[in-house]
Amino acid sequence: MTNEYFVCTRNRPPVKFDLQEDRPVADAEIAYFIRGFRLLEKAFCFDGYIVCFAWSSNTPLPVVGKNVIALIYGDEHCRIPGYANKVAAVIKCHGLFPTYVPRFRPLRLAQIEMAEFVRNLALWLPNGWRWAFSNSVRNKCHLVPIGYGIPSSIQPVPMQKRIYATSFLGSIPQKSSRNWFRSLVGTPKVYCRQAMIAALEKLRLILPLNAVYISLTEGFQESLLDAGKVYSEILSQTKVCVAPRGTTHETWRLADGLRLGCVVISDKLPRHPFYIGSPIIQIDDWSRLPEIMQRLLDDPDQLHNIERESLRFWEAHLSEKALAQRYASALGLRPRYVPQDCIPKAFDHSGSSSTATAHSISTS
């Protein structure tokens, strides 16, 4: 039996699509998850399912049942859908419980993040209590990486040939008149990105001319319009990929940077299993970025070592092949008789890898 695939967005009725399409609708960047299912169909006994890609946990599905899989790709509040016990599986990114990563500095940012966690917890509770108290619901919910947004065939440039020390192409939202409270208090995304841009401007003063590339937009959708080939080309020429948090702690830049062999520096990340042992350098305070960057740039051997670790970690834990393996593990699928290179050799269900090595830099 063949499988059926639907995408359920915020702004339109469910759309049935062919799995060979990377972008079945204009307002759903789900190519990463689609490509994982392509590999799943080839490598595992996966037949007769209805897969619904849903924007959020509150987005209605066209159908529920024991052969229905809900993949929720945009729920940044980490909610549990009310239909969780009526489908075969719920596969989510961003988290199954509101994410809180303790931060003690800067104090203002720590306070904003705590306020946001409390708000997300209130949004999670109406259906989340079922996940907390029901083993059957909890066993149907599975976490996957957020991956990338726009796929690219651009390949990494060797570290010693890259022309940018660091780069950032993305958005810093402006204050919104529609939400006066958030405009007054601020958001973690705006706070972190403004601090990161200030650090990059300091780096511009001490690094060679044009070593720091910055291109800003005012919002997420504007960034998507400017993304794609230019974004990937710049990143492939970048030594250090800065990945400040967005609405959540995770961003697409984590996967993009690792896939292109960059040294990735991010805010502190949730302790999701697929980040354990990663070479991502996690920092509390973006004001420390110039200091950390200088140490990295002064050590070409360390840059090259992290480049190799980034590429290995991407392949073993976050690539489309690794994602297909996570799908299979969540659904309890048996492998088909296929060549061994169809699934990542270094992956196991615990999230560890024999090829990925943790890399740490002291930021204290």
C-alpha positions in Angstrom: 0.0 0.0 0.0 1.2 3.5 -0.8 1.4 6.3 1.7 -0.5 9.6 1.6 0.9 12.9 2.5 -0.9 16.2 3.5 0.3 19.5 4.6 -1.9 21.5 7.0 -0.9 25.2 7.4 -2.3 28.1 9.2 -3.8 29.8 6.2 -5.3 27.2 4.0 -7.2 23.9 4.0 -5.1 20.6 4.0 -3.3 20.0 0.7 -2.5 16.5 -0.5 0.9 16.3 -2.2 3.4 14.0 -3.8 6.4 13.1 -1.6 8.8 14.1 -4.4 7.9 17.8 -3.9 10.2 19.7 -1.5 7.8 22.6 -1.2 4.2 21.6 -1.7 2.8 24.9 -0.5 4.4 28.4 -0.3 4.0 28.9 3.4 5.5 25.6 4.7 9.3 25.1 4.7 9.2 21.4 5.4 11.7 20.0 2.9 13.9 18.6 5.6 11.1 16.4 7.1 9.8 15.4 3.6 13.3 14.2 2.6 13.5 12.2 5.8 10.2 10.4 4.7 11.6 9.7 1.2 14.5 7.9 2.8 12.2 6.1 5.2 10.1 4.7 2.4 13.2 3.4 0.7 15.0 1.9 3.7 12.2 0.7 6.0 8.9 -1.2 5.8 6.7 1.9 5.8 3.5 1.4 3.9 -0.2 2.3 4.2 0.2 5.4 6.4 -1.3 8.9 6.2 1.3 11.5 7.1 0.0 15.0 8.0 2.5 17.8 8.3 0.8 20.3 10.7 1.9 23.8 11.4 1.0 23.6 15.1 -0.5 21.3 17.7 -3.8 23.2 17.3 -3.9 22.8 13.5 -6.8 20.4 12.6 -5.8 17.2 10.7 -7.9 16.1 7.7 -8.2 12.6 9.4 -7.2 10.8 12.6 -6.8 7.1 13.1 -4.3 4.3 13.9 -2.6 4.7 10.5 -2.2 8.5 10.8 1.1 10.2 11.7 1.1 13.8 12.7 4.4 15.7 12.1 4.2 19.1 13.8 6.8 21.3 12.4 6.1 24.8 13.7 4.8 24.6 17.2 7.3 26.8 19.0 5.3 26.6 22.3 6.0 22.9 22.6 2.3 22.0 23.1 0.8 18.5 22.9 -2.1 18.0 20.4 -5.4 17.0 21.8 -5.6 14.1 19.3 -2.3 12.5 20.5 -4.1 9.3 21.6 -6.1 9.0 18.4 -3.2 8.7 16.0 -0.3 6.3 15.4 2.4 8.8 16.4 3.0 12.5 17.0 6.4 13.6 15.7 7.4 17.1 16.8 10.4 19.5 16.8 11.0 22.2 19.3 10.1 20.1 22.3 7.4 18.0 24.1 7.5 20.2 27.2 8.1 24.0 27.4 11.8 24.5 27.0 13.7 26.4 29.8 17.5 26.6 29.6 18.8 28.3 32.8 20.8 31.5 32.2 22.2 33.8 34.9 23.6 36.5 32.7 22.6 38.9 31.3 20.1 39.3 34.1 17.5 41.1 32.0 17.6 38.3 29.4 17.2 35.7 32.1 14.1 37.4 33.4 12.6 37.6 29.9 13.2 34.0 29.2 11.7 33.0 32.5 8.6 35.0 31.7 8.3 33.3 28.3 8.7 29.9 29.9 5.8 30.6 32.3 3.6 31.8 29.3 4.5 28.6 27.3 3.7 26.4 30.3 0.2 28.0 30.5 -0.3 27.2 26.8 1.0 23.7 27.3 -1.2 22.7 30.3 -4.6 22.2 28.6 -3.4 19.1 26.7 0.0 18.7 28.2 -1.3 17.2 31.4 -2.3 14.1 29.4 1.3 13.7 28.2 2.5 14.1 31.8 0.1 11.5 33.3 -0.6 9.0 30.5 2.1 6.6 29.4 0.1 5.7 26.2 0.1 9.4 25.1 3.7 9.9 26.1 4.8 6.8 24.1 3.2 8.2 21.0 5.0 11.5 21.1 8.5 11.7 19.6 11.1 14.5 19.3 13.1 15.3 16.2 15.5 18.1 15.2 14.2 21.2 13.5 16.7 20.7 10.7 17.0 23.3 8.0 14.4 25.4 6.2 15.5 25.8 2.7 17.5 22.9 1.1 20.7 23.6 -0.7 23.1 21.6 -2.9 26.0 24.0 -2.1 29.0 22.2 -0.7 31.4 23.4 2.1 34.5 25.2 1.1 37.7 24.0 2.9 38.2 26.0 6.1 41.5 27.6 5.1 40.0 29.0 1.9 36.9 30.7 3.5 36.8 34.4 3.1 34.6 35.4 6.0 35.5 35.1 9.6 31.8 35.2 10.5 28.5 36.2 8.9 24.9 36.7 9.8 22.0 36.9 7.3 18.7 37.1 9.2 16.1 39.1 10.9 15.8 41.4 13.9 12.1 42.1 14.4 11.0 45.7 14.9 8.7 46.7 17.8 5.1 45.7 17.0 2.2 48.1 17.7 -0.2 45.0 17.8 1.5 43.6 21.0 2.4 46.5 23.2 3.3 44.4 26.2 5.9 42.3 24.3 7.2 45.5 22.7 7.6 47.0 26.2 9.1 44.0 27.9 11.1 42.6 24.9 11.6 39.1 23.6 14.6 36.8 24.0 15.0 36.7 20.2 15.3 40.5 19.9 17.5 40.8 22.9 20.0 38.0 21.8 20.2 39.2 18.2 20.8 42.8 19.1 23.5 41.7 21.5 25.0 39.5 18.8 25.0 42.3 16.2 26.7 44.6 18.7 29.4 42.0 19.2 29.9 41.6 15.4 30.3 45.4 15.1 33.1 45.2 17.6 34.7 42.4 15.6 34.6 44.5 12.5 36.9 47.0 14.3 39.6 44.4 15.0 39.4 42.0 12.1 40.5 42.6 8.5 38.2 44.6 6.1 35.1 42.6 5.0 35.9 39.7 7.3 32.5 40.1 8.9 29.4 39.9 6.7 26.1 41.2 8.0 22.7 41.4 6.1 19.6 42.2 8.2 15.9 42.1 7.5 13.0 43.2 9.7 11.2 39.9 9.9 11.3 36.1 9.4 9.3 36.2 6.1 11.7 38.8 4.6 14.6 36.6 5.6 13.1 33.7 3.7 12.8 35.8 0.5 16.6 36.6 0.8 17.6 33.1 1.8 18.4 30.1 -0.3 21.4 30.3 -2.6 22.9 33.5 -1.4 22.5 32.5 2.3 24.1 29.1 1.6 26.9 30.5 -0.5 27.9 33.0 2.2 27.7 30.4 4.9 29.9 28.0 2.9 32.5 30.7 2.9 32.2 31.4 6.6 34.5 30.0 9.3 32.3 30.7 12.3 28.5 30.5 12.0 26.7 32.6 14.7 23.4 31.0 15.6 21.6 33.3 18.1 18.3 32.0 19.4 15.0 32.9 17.7 11.5 32.5 19.2 12.9 29.2 20.6 16.5 28.3 21.6 17.0 26.3 18.3 17.3 27.8 14.8 17.9 26.4 11.3 21.4 27.9 11.5 22.5 25.0 13.7 21.9 22.4 11.0 23.0 24.8 8.2 26.3 25.6 9.9 27.1 22.0 10.8 26.2 20.7 7.3 28.6 23.2 5.7 31.4 22.4 8.2 31.3 25.8 10.1 32.3 26.3 13.7 28.8 27.0 15.2 28.4 29.3 18.1 24.9 29.4 19.7 22.9 30.3 22.7 22.7 27.5 25.3 20.6 24.7 23.8 18.0 22.3 25.3 19.4 19.0 26.3 17.7 17.2 23.5 19.4 13.8 22.7 20.4 14.8 19.2 22.6 17.7 20.5 24.5 15.6 23.1 28.2 15.4 22.1 27.9 18.1 19.4 30.8 20.4 18.5 28.5 23.4 18.9 30.0 26.1 21.2 27.3 27.3 23.5 27.5 30.7 25.3 25.5 32.6 27.8 26.3 36.1 26.8 27.0 37.4 23.3 29.2 40.1 24.6 31.8 37.3 25.0 31.8 36.6 21.2 34.8 38.8 20.2 37.0 37.1 22.8 35.9 33.6 21.8 36.3 34.4 18.1 39.8 35.8 18.5 40.9 32.5 20.2 39.4 30.5 17.4 40.8 32.5 14.6 44.3 32.4 16.2 44.3 28.6 16.1 43.8 27.3 12.5 44.3 23.7 13.6 41.4 24.0 16.0 39.2 25.5 13.3 40.1 22.6 11.0 39.4 20.0 13.7 36.0 21.5 14.5 35.2 21.6 10.8 35.7 17.9 10.6 33.7 17.3 13.8 30.8 19.5 12.4 30.6 17.5 9.2 30.7 14.2 11.0 28.1 15.2 13.6 25.7 16.5 10.9 25.9 13.2 9.0 25.5 11.0 12.1 22.8 12.9 14.0 21.0 15.6 12.0 21.2 14.6 8.4 18.1 13.4 6.4 19.4 9.9 6.8 19.6 10.2 10.6 16.1 11.8 10.6 14.8 8.7 8.7 16.3 6.5 11.3 14.6 8.5 14.0 11.3 8.1 12.3 11.8 4.4 12.0 12.7 4.1 15.7 9.6 6.1 16.7 7.3 3.9 14.6 9.0 0.6 15.3 9.7 -0.2 11.7 11.7 -3.0 10.2 14.4 -2.3 7.6 13.9 -3.3 4.0 16.6 -5.2 2.2 18.6 -2.2 1.1 22.3 -1.2 0.8 23.9 -0.4 4.1 24.7 3.2 3.1 21.0 4.1 3.1 21.1 4.7 6.8 23.8 6.4 8.9 26.3 3.9 10.3 27.2 6.0 13.3 23.7 6.5 14.7 22.1 4.7 17.6 18.8 5.2 19.4 20.5 6.8 22.4 21.7 9.8 20.4 25.4 8.9 20.7 27.8 8.3 17.9 31.1 6.6 17.6 32.3 9.2 15.2 31.1 12.5 16.8 33.3 13.9 19.4 32.3 16.7 21.8 34.3 19.8 21.5 34.3 22.5 24.2 35.7 25.9 24.6 35.7 27.6 28.0 33.6 30.7 27.9 34.0 31.6 31.6 
